[in-house]
Amino acid sequence: MKVLTSLQIKTAEKTAVQSGLFSYADMMKNAGYAAVDEISKKFDVAGKKVLIIIGTGNNGGDGLVVASKLNCLGADVSLYCPFGMPETITASGFIKDVKNIPVQSNISGDFDFYIDALFGIGFNRQLSADAEELINLINSKSGKKIAIDIPSGVFCDGGIAQTAFKADFTITFIGYKLCHLLPPASNYCGEVALKTLDIDLKNNYSYRIINKPTAKVYEKNSHKGTFGTALLICGSYGMCGAQILAAKAAAIGGAGIVKSIVCDKNYAAFTASVPEAVTIPVETSQSGTPIIYDKTMFSALSGASAVLLGCGIGRTDEAVRLVKKAFEYTKVPLVLDADGINAVSDDISILRRAKAPLIITPHPGEMARLIGTTVSDIENNRISFAKKFACDNQCVLVLKGANTIVAAPNGEVYFNTTGNYGMAKGGSGDVLSGIIVALLSNGYDIVEAAKIAVYVHGSAGDIASKKFTKRTMLPSDILKELKHISF
């Protein structure tokens, strides 16, 4: 699935019309019908009170089509046109279809549904005082809020005006827009459903959505060697949980052998929690970091198919030296996470000296430390920072957060649409890294491993949030649900 800018959407519409596929009026009708199809699948609308807020542009025309169709389905539909009926040539052609639908002079009373068709993808200014007051009023209502294409007050390419329609559900057309994926705009979109309208985008897009992976089929006589050995250089005294979660995720994620270097003070807890793992016990330093001599490091790495470095390793000077040494010695695909990222943030030139394919998995705080900026700056420029970092350092960057970004070293950028805020707890990232290293040990290339891992990690989190709640679910619940996902 594709992600488009506002200009690309307009180009796609124009190209489709010029090709003779259909007219602009046909496209508007198709969009309205597709929106009603999604609404009626998700909600029972028959007999329900529906207020559709109509704008003067083409988004208002979509709203008129939606109003006519919902009326036919038995909904009690009313229109509110705060700035008048649609004025564009295409949209005004649908006014005749709503002549029997009442038009409200103001928003009085309560409705079951409020459908926003006020502004569309062309909105690029601050709101008038009247529009701001209107949107705030609707947001204060208790009925379900549905946006057609994008919520009013949201800019198509990201960002919002001083306020925006707070949708529970958004139906968008042709392709996803950046506002559906990037905060703060994405916070106003709710659940997003895409209707492509059968328009072929060809190469007219900027970014892509990660698709649901197809399970790989292996030979019947496959054995543990087929699935490789995942080596974990993780954990420290007081941070055994990170190592346990990552090791469990690597085992559940499909690594043939999970091998973990474990400091002696964590040995009993680790082996009791992950009996499937092979352990390499080492001494614990005074700061809690595992003491790994060169001979042990070489021996551990010699049989590894992929390495996970950094989860719970600590932020002491000893931990930094250990991470840098392990990084220099590793010649198989490497996942650098958590304290591993912090350990190289003072000199990221080490990343360009990597001897094997590299995946880095920072959250916004770690990303800010890597490039010497603020978390706010990262959050406001997620795509540009992720893309530049991946290209400059020839690695895959997994920038975690809502709609996690996977940036490839060739400049391609992918968005993940699975997951929820219940996953925003310490340990979730360790689970993700464990899944990634398992896929690398299976032989997946670094881009595919990252894409598949973030998708299934989020999917497991979504299942967990339904079995428990977003507030109460734990990273260990993600692990449980991961077992039910085919990948």
N, C-alpha and C positions, 0 to 999 in steps of 0.2 A: 504494500500500500504506500501511496505517495503523500508527501507533504509539500504544499505549494504556498507561494507568496501571493499577495493580492493581485499583483501584475500577472502572475502565471495563471491564476484563475480566470482573469479577464481574457487572456490570450487563448486559453483552452475553450472558453465559451465562443469566442469569435471564430476560432478555427473550426469548431464543430458546426456552426451555422454556415460558414463559407463552404464547407465540404458538402452541404446539402443534407446532412444527417437529420436536422430538424431546424425549425425557426426559433427565434428567441421566445416567442409565445409558447411553442411546444415545450421548450426547456423549462419555462416557468411553470407550466401545467404539470410536467413530469416531476419537478421538484416539490410542488405542493402535494401532489398525490403520494409521492414517496415519503414525505414528512408525515402525512396522515397514516400511512401504512405503519410506520415506526411507532407513532403515538398510540394507535389502536392496538398494536401488539403488546405494548408495555402497560397501557392503562385502559380501564373500562370507561368509555366516554359517553355511552348511551344514557340520556337523561341528565347528564351532568352539566352544570353551568360553566360555560367557557367564555372568557373575554379575550379577544384577539386585538392587540394594540397595533394599529396599522400606521406605517409611515408613508411619506409621499414618493418614495423611490421604488426600485424593483423589489426590495425586501418586503415592502408593503404589498406588492403584487403577489408574491409568494403567500403572504398572509391571507389575501382574498381567496386564493385557490384553496388554502387550508380551511378557511371558514366555510366555503361552499360544500366541500367534501365532508367535513365534520357534521354539518347541518343535515346532510343526506344520511349520515350514520346515526342520527337520532340525538345528537348533542344539542343542548340548549345554548346556541351561540349568539353572542353579541359582539359588536365591533366598537372600538374606541379609536377615533382618528384625531388626535390632538392637534395636528397641523394641517388637516384636510386629507381628502382621498388621494391615492397615488396619482402622480402627474406624468410619469414617463409614458411613452407611447405603448410599450409592451404591457406595463402594469395596468394602465387605465382601461385596457381592453377587457379586463376581468371584473370591472365594477358592476356590469349588468348581471353577473352571476350571483351577486349578493343583495339584490334589490329587496328581497323579502326578509333579510336579516336586520334586526334592529340595530341602530347606531346610538350609542350612549353619548350624552352630552357631557358627562363626567364619570369618574369612577366611583360609583356609589354601590353600597352593598358588598357582599362577598361572593367570590366565585371559586369553583373547584379547581379551575385551571386558568392560568394567565399565560397567554402565548405572545411572545415578543417578535413582532415583525416590523419594528420601528426603523432601525438603521441596519444597513448591510455591510458588506466587505469594504465598501468605499468610504466608510466613516473614518475620518482622520483629523478630527478637531476636538476642541473642548466642547462640552455640552452647554447649551443655553441654560439660563436659570430655570425656565419652564420645564425643559427636558430633564434636568437634574432632579427637580422636585417630583416630577412624574415617576421617574425610575425609583427614587427613594420610597415613594408611596407604595408602588407595586411590591418592592422588596419587603415592605413591612407586612404585607398580606400573608395569610396562612396557606393559601391554595398552592398547588404545584405550579412551578415556574418552568416553562418550556421556551427555548430560544430556537428560532429558525435561522440556520446557518451559523451566525455568531451572536452572542448576547450584545444588546445595544449598550454603547459606552466602552466596548472592548475594541481595540485596534487589531485589525486582521493579522498584522505581522508582529504582534506582541505589544504589551502595555495596555493601559486603560486610561480613560478620561478620569475626571475627579470622582466619578462613581460609575457603576455599571450594573445592568440587570443581572441578578444572581440566580442563574438557571440551575434547576435540578437535572435537566435533561436538555441536550442540544442535538438537533439533527442538522448535519452539514452535508454539502453536496460536492461531487466531483472528486475532491481530495481533502485531506485534513489541512487545516491552516495552522500556522505557528502559534496563534493565540490559544489553540486547543491543547498545546503541549508545554508552553513556557509560562511559569509563574511570573507576575501575579495574575495575568489574564486567564490562565487555565483554572484558577480558583473560582472563576465566575461561570465556567462552562458546565460543571457537573459531569454526568455521564454523557459521552459523545457517541452518537451513531453516525456512520458514514453511508451515504447513498451515492454511488458513482455516476448514476444516470447513464451508464453505458458509454461514457465519453473516454476515448483512448487518449491518454496523456502523452504517450510516446516518451520523449526525453524532456518534456516540459515540466520539470519538477526540480526541487533543490535537495530534499531530504527524503528519507524513507522511514516507514514504521516497521518494526521487527515483527515478522509473521510467526504464527504458531509453528514450532518445529515439527518435522516429520521424524518419527522414530527410525533410527538407523537399524538395518537388518544385518546381523552377523551370521557367519557360517555355523552350522550345527555343532561342529567339533571345536568351537572357540573355547579357550581356557583363560585362566587369570592373566597369563602373559599377553594374551590378545588385547586385554584392556589396560595394560601398562601399570607402572608403579608411580603413585603420587607421593612425593616426599614433602613433608611439612617441616619447615624450620620456623617454629612458632612457639609461643608460650614463654612464660617466666613465672617465678614464684609470686603468687597473688593474681596471676592472669591465666590460670589453667583453663578457665571456662572458654576463652576464645579458641584455644587449641582443641579442646574437646568438640566444640560446635563445628569447627572447620574440618576436623578429621571425620566426624560423623557425616557431614555433608559430602565429603570426598568419597566415602564408602557408599552412601546411598546414591550419589551421583554417578556411580558406575566404574570407579577405578578398580582395576584387578587386585592391586595391593596398595594399601595405605600404610606408609611408613612414616613414623614421626620421631624426631629427636625430642626427648623429654628430660627436663631436669629432674634430678633424683627426688627433690622435695615434692614434685607433682606426680611422681610415678604411680603411686597407689591410686590416686584419684583418677588419673587418666586411664589406666588399664581397666579399672572397674567400670568406667563409663564407655570406653570404646574397645571392647575385647577383640573386635575384628582387626584392629590395627597392629602392625609390627612396630615395636618400640626400639629406640636406640637410647638407652639411659646415659646421661652425662651428669657431671657435677653442677651444682648451683653456685654461682658467685655470690659474694656478699650483697650485691645489689639485686640479686634475684634472677639475673640473666643466666641462661645455660652456658656452660664453658665447653666450647667445641674446638678441640685441637685439629690441626690441619689433617692429620691422618684420619680422624673420624669423619671430617667433612668430605674428604676425597672418597672414602669408602661409601658413605651414604649417597653421594652424588653419582657414583659409578653405575649404580643399578636403577637410577631414577629416569622416568619418562618425562616428568614435568615436576616443577617445584613451586610450592607456595611459601613465600617468605614474608614474615613480619607480623602476623596476627598475634597480639598480646606479648610481643617480644620485649616491650618496655621502652622507656625513653631516656635511659641512662647512657653515659658515654660508652660503657661496655657494650650496650645493645647496638649503638651506632656502629662501633667497630665490627661487631659480629655481622650485622646486616651488610655492610660494605664488603667484607671479606667473602661472605656467601654469594653476594651478587657477582663479584669478580670471578669466582670459581665455577659458577653455574653455566653449563653449556647446553642445557635443554630448556624448552619453553618455561618461562618464569612468570609467576603472578606476584606482583609486589603490592602489598596491602597494608593499611593501618600504620603501625609503628615502623614498618619497613619504608613507607613513604616518608614519614617524618624524619627517618634517619638519613635520607638522601636530599632533603629539602635545602640543606645549606650548600650543596654542590650537585646540581642536577646533571652536570656534564657526564656523570657516571652512567646515566641512562643511555647516552649515545655510544657508550663503549660496551654495551651489552653484547654478549657472545652468542645470544640465541633470541628467538622471538620473545617479546615482552608485552605483558598486560599490566596496566596500573589502574587501581580501583579507588580513587579518592572520593571522599565526601567533600562538600564545598569548603569546609574548614581546612582540610588537608590540601585541597587544590590551591587555596589562597596562599598557604605556606610555601607550596612548591614554586609559585611564580611571583611571590612577594607582593600580593595585593590583599584586598579585603574580601570577606565573604559576600558582602553586599555587591561588590563589583563582579564577582563570579556569578552570582545569581541573576544579575541584570544582563550578563553577556555570556550565558552558558555555551551557546553554539560556537561563538568565535574563539573563546578560550580553549574549548575542548578540541576543536578542529586544528587550531594553530599548534597546540601542544603535541598532538598526535603526529602531525606532519613534521614539526621541527625535531622531534625526538624519535621518529620512526618506530612508534609503539602503538598499541591499542589503548585508548583512554576510556575507561568506564567512569563517567562522572555521575555519581549516585544522587538520588533524590527523586522527587515526583517526576515521572516520565524520564527515567534514567537515560542518559545519552551515551551511545557507544560511538566513538570517533576512531576511524581507521587511519593508518599511516598514509593512505593514498588520498585522503581528504574527504572520503565519504562519511556521512553522519546518519546515524539511525536513532530513532526514539523508541523507547519501550512504553507500552500502554497498560501493562499489567502491574498489580501491586496497589497498596493502600497505606494510609498514614499509620495503621496499626503496626507496620513493619519498622517504624521509626524508633527502634529500641536497640540498645547496645547488644551486639551479638548477631544481628541480622546480616551485617556486612561479612562477618566470619563465615556464615552459612553460604553466602554468595561466592566468596572466594574458594571455598571448598568445592562447590559445584564446578567452578571454572577449571580448577586444577584437575579434577576428575576427567572433564571433557578433553583437556589437553593431553592427559595421559592416555586417553583413548585414540589419540592421533588427529583430533580436529585441529584445523588451523586457528590462529589466534582470534581472527575476526568472528568466525562462526562460533567458536567456544564462548566468546563474550556475549554474543547475541542470544544464543540458546540459553545460556545460564541466567541472564537477567530476565528473560521471558519466563522460564519455568520457576525461578525464584519468586517472581511476582505472582505467578499463577498459584503457587502453593500458599503464598500469603493471602491471596483472595479467598481461597477455599477455607483457610484457617479463620479468616475474619467472619465467615458465615457460620462456622461451627461454634465459635466462641463469640467474642466481640472485638472490635478494633482496639478498644481500651485494654482488654484483658489478655489478648493473644500474646504469645511469646515466640522468640526465635526457635525454640525447640518445637513449637507447634508447626512452624514452617517445615521443619525436618520431617515431621510425621506425615504431613500432607504431600510432601515431595514424593513419597513412596507410591502415591496413586497417580502420578503424572507420567505419561509415556513420552520419552524423548531419547 
